[in-house]
Amino acid sequence: MKNRFTILCLLLLLLPFSSFSQKAFQDGEWFKFRIHYGPFNASYATIGVNETSLNNKKVYHIVGKGKSTGLLHLFFKVDDNYESYVDKRTGLPYRFIRKIDEGGHTKDLQIEFDQDNNKAEVFDKKHNEKKTYTTEKNVHDMLSAFYFVRNDINPSNLNVGDELHLNMFFDKENHDFKLKFLGKEVLSTKFGKIATLKFRPYVMAGRVFKEQESLTFWISDDKNKIPVKIQADLAVGSLAADLEEFKGLKHQLKIIMN
Protein backbone atom coordinates (compact mmCIF):
# COMPACT_ATOMS: atom_id res chain seq x y z
CA MET A 1 0.00 0.00 0.00
CA LYS A 2 3.01 2.28 0.29
CA ASN A 3 4.25 4.60 -2.45
CA ARG A 4 0.90 4.94 -4.25
CA PHE A 5 1.64 8.42 -5.56
CA THR A 6 5.19 7.40 -6.46
CA ILE A 7 3.79 4.55 -8.55
CA LEU A 8 1.36 6.96 -10.18
CA CYS A 9 4.15 9.38 -11.14
CA LEU A 10 6.35 6.61 -12.51
CA LEU A 11 3.52 5.42 -14.68
CA LEU A 12 2.69 8.87 -15.98
CA LEU A 13 6.20 9.57 -17.19
CA LEU A 14 6.81 6.35 -19.05
CA LEU A 15 5.77 7.50 -22.52
CA PRO A 16 7.49 7.94 -25.93
CA PHE A 17 8.96 11.39 -26.54
CA SER A 18 10.98 13.51 -28.92
CA SER A 19 10.56 17.27 -28.42
CA PHE A 20 8.98 20.05 -26.38
CA SER A 21 8.02 22.26 -29.32
CA GLN A 22 4.28 21.61 -29.64
CA LYS A 23 2.59 21.68 -26.27
CA ALA A 24 -0.23 19.32 -25.43
CA PHE A 25 -0.91 21.35 -22.26
CA GLN A 26 -1.13 24.93 -21.05
CA ASP A 27 -0.84 27.06 -17.94
CA GLY A 28 -3.59 26.09 -15.49
CA GLU A 29 -4.04 22.46 -16.54
CA TRP A 30 -4.99 20.24 -13.58
CA PHE A 31 -5.89 16.59 -13.00
CA LYS A 32 -7.35 14.70 -10.06
CA PHE A 33 -7.12 10.90 -9.79
CA ARG A 34 -9.02 8.50 -7.55
CA ILE A 35 -6.66 5.78 -6.36
CA HIS A 36 -8.38 2.65 -5.15
CA TYR A 37 -7.35 -0.71 -3.80
CA GLY A 38 -9.99 -3.16 -4.97
CA PRO A 39 -13.39 -1.62 -4.14
CA PHE A 40 -11.95 0.72 -1.49
CA ASN A 41 -10.80 4.28 -2.08
CA ALA A 42 -7.22 4.55 -0.85
CA SER A 43 -6.29 8.11 -1.75
CA TYR A 44 -6.54 10.96 -4.19
CA ALA A 45 -3.74 12.49 -6.23
CA THR A 46 -3.61 15.79 -8.11
CA ILE A 47 -1.17 17.12 -10.70
CA GLY A 48 -1.20 20.68 -12.05
CA VAL A 49 1.01 23.11 -13.92
CA ASN A 50 1.44 26.88 -13.73
CA GLU A 51 3.80 29.33 -15.41
CA THR A 52 6.32 31.13 -13.18
CA SER A 53 10.04 32.02 -13.05
CA LEU A 54 13.06 30.49 -11.33
CA ASN A 55 16.41 32.29 -11.20
CA ASN A 56 15.19 34.68 -13.92
CA LYS A 57 14.23 31.79 -16.22
CA LYS A 58 10.71 31.16 -17.47
CA VAL A 59 9.54 27.80 -16.21
CA TYR A 60 6.53 25.62 -15.66
CA HIS A 61 5.99 24.87 -11.98
CA ILE A 62 4.47 21.40 -11.77
CA VAL A 63 2.97 20.28 -8.46
CA GLY A 64 1.80 16.77 -7.65
CA LYS A 65 0.12 15.85 -4.39
CA GLY A 66 -1.15 12.57 -2.96
CA LYS A 67 -3.12 12.14 0.25
CA SER A 68 -4.80 9.16 1.91
CA THR A 69 -8.50 9.32 2.66
CA GLY A 70 -11.20 7.63 4.73
CA LEU A 71 -10.36 4.79 7.08
CA LEU A 72 -6.94 4.32 5.49
CA HIS A 73 -5.88 7.77 6.69
CA LEU A 74 -6.62 6.74 10.28
CA PHE A 75 -4.37 3.67 10.10
CA PHE A 76 -1.85 4.50 7.37
CA LYS A 77 -1.32 8.20 6.71
CA VAL A 78 -0.10 9.19 3.25
CA ASP A 79 0.86 12.80 2.55
CA ASP A 80 3.07 13.20 -0.53
CA ASN A 81 4.26 16.36 -2.25
CA TYR A 82 6.23 16.49 -5.51
CA GLU A 83 7.33 19.62 -7.37
CA SER A 84 9.30 20.24 -10.55
CA TYR A 85 10.53 23.47 -12.17
CA VAL A 86 10.80 22.86 -15.91
CA ASP A 87 12.34 25.05 -18.61
CA LYS A 88 9.53 26.29 -20.90
CA ARG A 89 11.65 25.93 -24.03
CA THR A 90 13.47 22.63 -23.54
CA GLY A 91 11.18 20.85 -21.07
CA LEU A 92 14.17 19.87 -18.93
CA PRO A 93 13.99 20.25 -15.13
CA TYR A 94 16.02 22.69 -13.08
CA ARG A 95 14.69 21.68 -9.67
CA PHE A 96 12.81 18.72 -8.23
CA ILE A 97 11.29 18.44 -4.75
CA ARG A 98 10.08 15.27 -3.09
CA LYS A 99 8.58 15.56 0.40
CA ILE A 100 6.64 12.49 1.53
CA ASP A 101 5.17 10.86 4.61
CA GLU A 102 3.89 7.35 3.96
CA GLY A 103 2.92 5.58 7.15
CA GLY A 104 5.83 7.20 9.00
CA HIS A 105 8.31 6.58 6.16
CA THR A 106 9.49 10.10 5.33
CA LYS A 107 11.74 11.75 2.75
CA ASP A 108 12.54 15.40 2.15
CA LEU A 109 14.74 15.86 -0.93
CA GLN A 110 15.52 18.83 -3.17
CA ILE A 111 17.47 18.24 -6.38
CA GLU A 112 19.15 21.00 -8.39
CA PHE A 113 19.86 19.89 -11.97
CA ASP A 114 22.80 21.22 -13.97
CA GLN A 115 21.73 20.10 -17.44
CA ASP A 116 24.78 21.65 -19.16
CA ASN A 117 27.25 19.63 -17.09
CA ASN A 118 25.10 16.52 -16.46
CA LYS A 119 25.09 16.93 -12.69
CA ALA A 120 22.47 16.75 -9.95
CA GLU A 121 23.00 18.20 -6.49
CA VAL A 122 20.80 16.36 -3.99
CA PHE A 123 20.00 18.09 -0.71
CA ASP A 124 18.65 15.52 1.75
CA LYS A 125 16.94 17.84 4.23
CA LYS A 126 15.96 15.03 6.57
CA HIS A 127 19.62 14.16 7.20
CA ASN A 128 21.04 17.61 6.35
CA GLU A 129 23.30 16.12 3.66
CA LYS A 130 24.31 17.41 0.23
CA LYS A 131 25.87 15.32 -2.51
CA THR A 132 26.44 15.78 -6.24
CA TYR A 133 25.81 12.98 -8.73
CA THR A 134 26.60 12.53 -12.41
CA THR A 135 23.47 12.20 -14.55
CA GLU A 136 22.68 11.08 -18.08
CA LYS A 137 22.29 13.73 -20.79
CA ASN A 138 18.89 15.46 -20.87
CA VAL A 139 17.80 13.71 -17.72
CA HIS A 140 14.32 14.11 -16.28
CA ASP A 141 12.65 13.83 -12.92
CA MET A 142 9.34 12.05 -12.39
CA LEU A 143 7.10 15.03 -13.07
CA SER A 144 9.03 16.83 -15.81
CA ALA A 145 9.01 13.68 -17.93
CA PHE A 146 5.24 13.41 -17.79
CA TYR A 147 4.77 16.83 -19.38
CA PHE A 148 7.74 16.56 -21.73
CA VAL A 149 6.65 13.35 -23.37
CA ARG A 150 3.03 14.34 -23.96
CA ASN A 151 3.98 16.96 -26.52
CA ASP A 152 5.07 14.83 -29.43
CA ILE A 153 3.47 11.42 -29.12
CA ASN A 154 2.54 10.34 -32.63
CA PRO A 155 0.42 7.17 -32.66
CA SER A 156 0.96 6.76 -36.41
CA ASN A 157 4.65 6.13 -35.69
CA LEU A 158 3.96 3.50 -33.03
CA ASN A 159 3.60 -0.19 -33.76
CA VAL A 160 2.40 -2.78 -31.28
CA GLY A 161 5.43 -4.18 -29.47
CA ASP A 162 7.59 -1.07 -29.96
CA GLU A 163 9.88 -0.44 -26.99
CA LEU A 164 10.89 3.04 -25.89
CA HIS A 165 13.41 4.32 -23.33
CA LEU A 166 13.67 7.27 -20.98
CA ASN A 167 16.53 8.62 -18.81
CA MET A 168 15.47 9.65 -15.32
CA PHE A 169 17.16 10.59 -12.05
CA PHE A 170 15.22 9.48 -8.98
CA ASP A 171 16.13 8.88 -5.33
CA LYS A 172 19.83 9.66 -5.87
CA GLU A 173 20.15 7.21 -8.77
CA ASN A 174 20.01 7.19 -12.57
CA HIS A 175 17.33 4.97 -14.07
CA ASP A 176 16.76 3.67 -17.58
CA PHE A 177 13.12 2.79 -18.07
CA LYS A 178 11.86 0.63 -20.91
CA LEU A 179 8.29 0.91 -22.15
CA LYS A 180 6.24 -1.27 -24.53
CA PHE A 181 3.36 -0.03 -26.65
CA LEU A 182 0.45 -2.49 -26.43
CA GLY A 183 -1.96 -0.89 -28.90
CA LYS A 184 -5.19 1.09 -28.87
CA GLU A 185 -8.26 0.55 -26.72
CA VAL A 186 -11.56 2.33 -26.05
CA LEU A 187 -12.24 2.76 -22.32
CA SER A 188 -15.53 3.49 -20.59
CA THR A 189 -15.00 6.32 -18.08
CA LYS A 190 -17.18 8.60 -15.98
CA PHE A 191 -16.84 11.14 -18.82
CA GLY A 192 -17.92 8.69 -21.53
CA LYS A 193 -16.01 6.41 -23.87
CA ILE A 194 -12.47 7.58 -24.64
CA ALA A 195 -10.08 6.26 -27.30
CA THR A 196 -6.76 5.51 -25.62
CA LEU A 197 -3.20 4.34 -26.22
CA LYS A 198 -2.13 1.45 -23.98
CA PHE A 199 1.39 1.04 -22.57
CA ARG A 200 3.24 -1.32 -20.26
CA PRO A 201 6.54 -0.43 -18.56
CA TYR A 202 9.05 -3.00 -17.37
CA VAL A 203 9.47 -2.89 -13.60
CA MET A 204 11.50 -4.74 -11.00
CA ALA A 205 9.69 -7.84 -9.77
CA GLY A 206 9.93 -8.62 -6.08
CA ARG A 207 8.35 -7.52 -2.82
CA VAL A 208 5.90 -5.02 -4.32
CA PHE A 209 5.14 -6.11 -7.88
CA LYS A 210 4.01 -9.63 -8.81
CA GLU A 211 6.12 -9.78 -11.96
CA GLN A 212 8.19 -7.66 -14.29
CA GLU A 213 5.22 -6.64 -16.41
CA SER A 214 2.72 -5.78 -13.65
CA LEU A 215 1.95 -2.17 -14.67
CA THR A 216 -0.41 -0.98 -17.38
CA PHE A 217 -1.70 2.49 -18.24
CA TRP A 218 -3.86 4.25 -20.81
CA ILE A 219 -3.61 7.80 -22.19
CA SER A 220 -6.11 9.61 -24.39
CA ASP A 221 -5.57 9.19 -28.12
CA ASP A 222 -6.03 12.88 -28.93
CA LYS A 223 -4.02 16.11 -28.81
CA ASN A 224 -4.08 16.20 -24.99
CA LYS A 225 -2.54 12.78 -24.31
CA ILE A 226 -3.87 12.85 -20.77
CA PRO A 227 -3.67 9.84 -18.42
CA VAL A 228 -7.06 8.14 -18.21
CA LYS A 229 -6.42 4.93 -16.25
CA ILE A 230 -3.51 3.24 -14.48
CA GLN A 231 -3.37 -0.27 -13.05
CA ALA A 232 -0.73 -2.03 -10.96
CA ASP A 233 -0.92 -5.71 -10.07
CA LEU A 234 0.73 -5.93 -6.65
CA ALA A 235 1.89 -8.91 -4.64
CA VAL A 236 -1.32 -8.53 -2.61
CA GLY A 237 -4.15 -7.33 -4.83
CA SER A 238 -4.54 -4.70 -7.51
CA LEU A 239 -4.07 -0.93 -7.27
CA ALA A 240 -5.77 1.32 -9.81
CA ALA A 241 -6.02 5.05 -10.51
CA ASP A 242 -8.82 6.60 -12.56
CA LEU A 243 -9.13 10.15 -13.82
CA GLU A 244 -11.72 11.79 -11.57
CA GLU A 245 -11.63 15.48 -12.51
CA PHE A 246 -9.79 17.79 -14.88
CA LYS A 247 -9.68 21.42 -15.95
CA GLY A 248 -7.63 23.75 -18.10
CA LEU A 249 -7.06 21.36 -21.02
CA LYS A 250 -5.52 23.05 -24.05
CA HIS A 251 -7.60 20.93 -26.43
CA GLN A 252 -11.12 19.60 -26.07
CA LEU A 253 -11.15 16.04 -24.78
CA LYS A 254 -12.51 13.70 -27.42
CA ILE A 255 -15.45 11.65 -26.18
CA ILE A 256 -16.85 8.84 -28.33
CA MET A 257 -20.60 9.20 -28.57
CA ASN A 258 -22.76 6.08 -28.63
N, C-alpha and C positions, 0 to 999 in steps of 0.2 A: 504493500500500500504506500510505501515511501516513494518520493521523487516523482509524483504524478505530473507536476508542472514541468519538471525537467524532461520527462518522457515526451510530453506534449511539444516542447520546444525542439527537441531533437527530431521529432517527426516532421515538424513544420519546415525545417531547414533542408531536409534531404530531397531536393528537387534539382532537375537539370538547369543549367544556367549558361549565359554567355556574356551579357552586357547589362549596363544600368541606364541605357540611353532612353528607352521608351518605358515610362512608368505605368505599372498596372495599378498604382495606388496614388493617393494624394494626402495632403495635410488634413488631419482630422479623421482619417479612417480608424475604425475601432471594431473589434470582434469580442464576443463573449461566448465561451464554451461551457457546456454542462458536462462534467466528468463523472461518470458513474461506474460503479463496480457491481456488475450484475444488475438487479433491479433497483439498487440503492444509489442515491445521489451521494457522491463522495466529496466533491468540491466544484468550484467554479474558477475559471481562468479567463483573464481578459488580456488583450494585446492591442495597443493603439500607437499611432505615430503622429508627431507634431513637428513643425519646422521651428528651429531655434538656431543659436550660434554657440560655438565652443572654441575658445582661443581665437576669436575673430574669424572663424571658418563657419560657413553655412552648413548646417547638418540637420538630419532628421533625428529627433529624440524618440526612440522606441521604448515603450514601457510595457512589460508583461508582469501580471500579478496572478498568483494562485492562492486560494484560501479555502480551507476545509469548511464544511457546513453541517448542520443538523447534529445528529448523535455522534458522528465521527469527530466533530470538533471538541466534544466533551472528553473523548478518550484518546484522540490522536490529533493534536493540533498541527495544522499545516498553514504556514504563512510565508509565502515566497515572493520575492521581488527581484525582477531582472530588468536591467536598463542597458541600452546601447546608443552611442552617439555615432552616427554614420554620415560620411561625406556625401553631400547631395549629388555630386558629379560622378564619383567613382563607385559609390555604394560600399566602400570599405570602412570598417569601424576604427574610430580613434580611441574610444573608451567603452569598457564593458563592466557592469556592476552586477554582482550576484549576492543577494542577502537573503538567506533562507532559514526557516525554523520548521523542521519536519519531525514532529514527535520528540523534540529535544535535541535532535541532530541539527547543529547550526553551522553556517558558513557566512563569512562576510568578506568578499573579495572585490577588489577594484583593479582592473587591468588597463594599462595604458599601452596602446599599440603604436609602434614606430614602423609604419608600412614601408618607408623608404629603405630602412636598414634591416627589415625582417626580425624585429625584436618585440618582445612583450614584457613590460614590467608589471609584475603581480604584487600588489599590496594586500597581504593577508591581515586584515584589521583585527581579526579575532586573536591572532598570535603576535600582532605588531611586527610582522616580518615583511621585508621587501626582497624580491629576487627577480633577475632578468633572465628571460629564456629566448632562445632562437626559434623563430617560427618559419613556416613555409611561406613562399611568396603569395601575396594577395590573400592572406589568411582572414577567415571570418570568425565571429563569435556566433552563439546560438541564434540570437535575434537578427543580427545584420544579414545573415545568410537567408533567412526567411524572406525578407523584403528584396534582397538582391536577385534571388533566383526567379521570383515571380515575373520579372519584367520582360523576359525574352524566351519564355517557354513556347515552343512551336510544335504542337502535336503532329503536324504533317511531317516533321523530321524524326519522329519517334516511332520505332518499331517494337512490337512486343518482344520482350527479352533483352532489350537494350540495357546496358549497365552504364551508370554515370558515377562520377567521383566528385568529392568536395573536400577541400582543405579546411580544417577548423581547429582552433585552439580553445581548449576547455579544461578547467580544473588543473591548470599548470602543465598540460600536456598537449602535444600535437596529435590530431586524429585524422585519419583518412577514411571517409565513409564511402561505401559503395551502395548504389541504389539501382533497383531493377524496375523497369516499366512493365506493368502487367496488362495494360490495355485500357479500354474505355468501358464505363458502366453508368447506367442511369440509376440514381438513388432517390428514394422517397424521403423527403424531409418535412419538417414543420412548415416550410415555405412553399412546398410543392415538389414536383419532380425536377431534379437537376442533373444535367449531363456532366459526368466527371471523368477525370484521368486517375487511374489507380496505380499506386506505387508500393513497392516493398523494399525497405532497407535491410541490409545484413547487420545483425547485431550479435553481441557476444552471448552465447548460451551459458547458462549456469544457474546461480541462485535465484535470479529474478525472472529471466525469460525461459520459456520451455525449450526453445530451440533457436537456431540461428536466424530463421526466417519467421519470427513471431510477431512482427509489426506490419501493419497495413494501413495506408491512408489514401484519402480521395480528395482531389481539389477540383474546383469548378472548371469545366472545359469552355471558358469564355475569356474575355479580355482581363477579368479581375484575377483569375487563378487563386481564388480564396479557398482555404481549407474548409471542407464540408464535414468530413467524418474521419476519425482516427480510431484504430483498434489495436490493442496489445494483448496477446495471449500470454498470461503470466504463469508462473509455476503453480499458483493457486487461484484459478479463475481467470476472468477476462475483464480488462479495463478498457473503457471506450470514452471518447469525447465527441460530442455533437455540437455543431454550430447552433447557438441558442438565440443570439441577437447580433445585429451588425448595423453600422451607420457610416456615412461618409465615403461610400464606394465611389471610385472615379467613373466607373461604367455601370450601367444598369445590369443587375444580376439576371441572367437568362433562366427563366422558369419554363419548363415544358408543360404546355396546357394539354389536358386530356381531351 
